Amino acid sequence: MSEKKIIAIVGATGAQGGGLARAILNDPASEFAVRAITRDPNSDKAKELAAMGAEVVAADVDDVESLRKAFEGAHGAYCVTFFWAHFSPEKEIQQARNMAEAARQAGVKHVIWSTLEDTRRFIPLEDQSMPTLMEKYKVPHFDAKGEADAAFAGLPTTFLLASYYWDNMIYFGAGPRRNEDGTLTFVLPMDDKPLPGVAAEDIGRTAYGIFKKGEEMIGKSVGVAGEHLNGAEMAAAMSKALGATVHHYPMPPADFRALGFPGAEDLGNMYQFYRDFNDDLVKSRDVATTRELNPKVQNFESWLAENKERIQIG
């Protein structure tokens, strides 16, 4: 049997990287092997991947040399950053540059960079219809990734545009809130515009499809989505799954920005961006393309069927 090609996965214990690692490891016919890169090889998630057959390697995304060693001998690398761990666009940009430089030094043949739009290309900083944050960003966690795209120039890269994680309703308090009358309210500050959404696991599975297609995907941008639904449609699906009436409240983005929790301004601007440039966002995240790469991609209804018990209701 020929030796399998190694895919080095940054953030292999996280949502995107973990989805990719499991997609490869659960496919007995895969031509790839998993090298799971993590800061803590002794974590439960790292041990779980090792038990499934992954090679687990310690590396630090702030250290180019440790990343180069982790990428050495790998055919492919999956590169993702962790904005919500530190809330620093500058740190995110530098970590992306570190990954790109390490991939360049290690001679990786195919890189997938998990990115997002630089919203400043759509809405300039001087346009005050959306507040400027941190002096030089509109949507910091988008803009940093988009700005970091340049670091991957000259590398054999596929740019993977993620969508809104439905899993945010489980882990980040984005689920519906209970009202005094027993009904639920789901906040989506986008008027009636559709939100490209996806199960986090399907981002990794789609990345696996990109690696399987290989060279033909290099230089391309691929948006991933399981379904495009507006707030009312999402509320209706949740009503059916949860067995309780869920109302959609299209909170104005300005009100969302004022909620005061860490990242509220960033997310308020994100929703405004999704609303105001909706055609561009939807067009760049095609469900049919995602399904071609990942035939088992979930829609919102199928995701709810699997996860309704896990949704956090406030």
N, C-alpha and C positions, 0 to 999 in steps of 0.2 A: 504493500500500500504506500502510495506517495505521501510525502510529509505534508501536513496541512499548513496553509498559509496563516500566519499569526495576525490577528487584529488586536492592536493595543487600544484599550478603551479607558479614556480618562473619565473619572466619575462613575466607575463600574458599579459602585454600590448605590448610586442615585437613580432617579426616575428614568432619564433617557438612556444613560450608559447601562443601567441594569436591564432595561428592556432589550437592548442590543445583545448583551452578554447571554441572557436567557434564550433569546431567539436562536443564537448560534448553538449553544450548549444543548438545547432541546431538539436539535435537528441532527439525528445520527448520520445523515448523509452529507453533512456540511463539509465543504472544502476548507473551512476555516477553523482555527483554534483560537481560544480567548486568552488574552493576557489582560487581566483585570488590574488597573492601576488605581491605587487608593493611598491615602495618607496613613491609614490604619489597617494593616493586613490582619490584625487580630480582632477586628469588629465582627459581630455576628453575621452581618451581610457578606463580608469578605470570606468568612469561613464557609458560609453557605455556597458561595460561588466556587470555592476550592473543592468542596464536596461534590459539586456537579461536574468538575473536571477542568476548571479554569486554573491557569497559572496566575497567582496573585503576587503583584509586585508593588513595593512601596515607592512612591515618588511624590514630590511636592511641586505644585503648579507654579510656585514662586521661584523655583530653582531650575534653570534651563538644563544644567548638567544632569540632574536627577531624571528629568524628563527624557533627555537624549538617551540615557542608559535604558530607560523603560521602553523606548521606541526602537532600540537597536535590534535589527534582525526582523522587525515586523513588516509585513506586507502593507497593512493598512493601519490607520489611526483614527479613532473617533475623538474629536476635540469639543469639549463643552466647558462653559464657565459657570460660576456660582454666585451671581450678583446678590441674591437674597441672603447669602451668608455674611456679607460685609457692607452692602449698600454703597459701594464705591465704584463709579464708572472707570476711574483711572486705574484702579487695581484690576478690574476686569479686562481692560484693554491690555495692560501689561501681561497678564496671565495668558491671554490669547497670543500675544507676540511671543511669549516664551514657548508655547506649544508649537507655533509655526516654526520658530527657529530650531527647536529640537527635532521636528519632523524633517526639516531641511538637512540638518546635520546627519541624521540617521538614514537618510535616503529612502524615506517611506514612499511607496509607490501609489498609494491612494489615501487621501485625507478627506474625511467628512468633517466640516466645520458647522456646528449648530449655531445659527445666527438669527438675526432679526433685522428689520429695516432700520436705517438711520432716518428717523422721522424729520430731521432738519432738512432733508432733501425735499420734503413735502411742505413743511411749514417753517420758514426761516426764524431765527432767534428773535429778530426785531418784530415779528408778527405777534402782537399781544392778544390775539384771540385765544391763544393758549399760553399760560404762564411759562416763562423760562425758569428752569430749576437749576440750582447749583451753578448759576451764572452762564453755563454754556450748553445746556441740554434742554430738550423738550420732554422726551420720555427716556430718562437716563438708562434704564435697563434694556431698552431697544437701541438707543443711539450708540452706546458703548460697543455692542456687538457689531452693529453696522459699520462703525468706524474701524473696528478691528479686522474687517474683511480684507483691508489692504495688506495686512501682515501675511496673508496667504497667497498673495500675488506671486506667480512663478512656481507655485507648488501644484501638484496634481490633485486639485481640490474639487469636491462637490459641496455646494453651499446649501445646507438644509434649513429651511425656514420653518420654525415650529409654530404651533397655534396655541390657543388658550387650552390649558389642561382642565378637563372636567374633574380631574382628581383634586383640583383646588377646593372643591366642595368637601373633601375628606380631610385635607391636611391644613388648609389655610383660611378656614372660616368663611369661605365664599358660598356656603350653602344657604338655604332659605331660613328665615327667622319666623318664629311662632308668634301669632297675634293673640290678643285676649280672647277672641271668639273661636280659637282653635285652628283657624286657617293659617296659611303660611305665606310669607312674602319673599320673593326672590328679586334681588336688586341686580339690574344690568343696565348701566348708564349709557345706553346706545339708541334711545328712541325705539324705532321698530326695525333697525338695521340688523342683518344677520351676523352672528359671531362665528368665525371659523373655529371649531373646537375639535379636540382629539383626546383619546385616552393616552396618558403618558406612556404606557407600555407600547403603544402603536408607533410612537416616534422611533423607538429603538428597533422595532420590527421592520419599519420602513427603511431605516438605515441599513439593516441587513440586506434588504432587497437591492439597495444601491450598491453595496459591496459585491453582491452576486452578479449584478450587471457589469461591474468593472469599468473598463476604460471608456466605454461610451458615455458614462455619466460624468467624467472629468470635465470641469469647466462649466458645468450646469448648475443652476439654482433650482431646487425642488422644494415646493411648499407642501406641508403635510396637513391633512384634515380628514376627520372621520365624517363630519357633517357640518353644514352651515345652517344654523337656526337662530331666529331672533328670540328676544326674551320671552314673548308670549308663547312661542312654540316650545321653548325649554320648560316654561312653567307648566304647560299642558302635559308634557311628557312626565314631568316630576309628579304632577297630580295623580296621574294614572299609576305610576310606579309606587308612590308612597301611600296611596289610598287616602290622601287628604288634599283639599283644595289649595293650590299654590297660585298666588297672584304675582304677576310681573310688575315691578315698580321701576320705571325708567328714570331713576334719579338723575338730575342734571349733573354732568361731570364736575361742575364747580362745587356742588354740594358734597359730592364724593371726596373731592380734594380736601374739603374742610372737616372730614371725619376725624382726623388727628392721629390715627394709628401710624406706626412706622411704614413708610412707603405709600401712604394714601395719596399724596400729590402726584407721585410717579404713576400710580395706577389710574387715578382720575384722568390724567393726561393721556394715558394709554387708551382708555375707553373713548375719550374724545377723538383720538386718532383713528381708532377702529370705526367710529361712527362717521367722521367727516371724510375719510378716504376709503370708505367701505368697498367700493368697486375694485380698487387696486388690491386691497387685502384679500378679498374673496377670490379674485382672479388668480392671484399668485399662489393660492392654496387649493389646488384642484383635487376633489375627492376621487375622481376617476383615475388620475395619475397615482394618487396614494394607493388605491386599490390594486392597480397594476403591479406596484412594487411590493405590496403587502395585502394579498388576497383576503386575509382574515380580519382586515381593519374593522373595528367596531363603529357602529353609529351610536347616537346618544341613547336610544331605547335599549340597545343590547348592553351598553355600558351600565345603564341604570339597573337592568335586571341582575347584573352581577354585583353591583356595588351599593344598592339602595340602603342596605342595613348599615353601611359605613359612613354615610353622609352625615356631617355634623349639622344639626339643626339648632340654631341659636335661640 
